Amino acid sequence: MWNSPTEFFAMGGYALYVWCSFGICAFVFLMEPLAIRIRHKTIVRRLQREVMAEQLDQKGSK
């Protein structure tokens, strides 16, 4: 139980650990959707190149 905002932010002497943990979690939660979006775009581009290469191979073999 905290009697003041200062005690709350001090977290009973564990403030560095607690607030760094919250900060790292917030960072990961923000970065994960961005990383997923980048991976998705990369996969889509790779698949498009594979489809185009396959189409060129089919046209070349005719």
Sequence and secondary structure as in RCSB ss.txt:
>XXXX:A:sequence
MWNSPTEFFAMGGYALYVWCSFGICAFVFLMEPLAIRIRHKTIVRRLQREVMAEQLDQKGSK
>XXXX:A:secstr
  SSHHHHHHGGGTHHHHHHHHHHHHHHHHHHHHHHHHHHHHHHHHHHHHHHHHHHHHHHH 
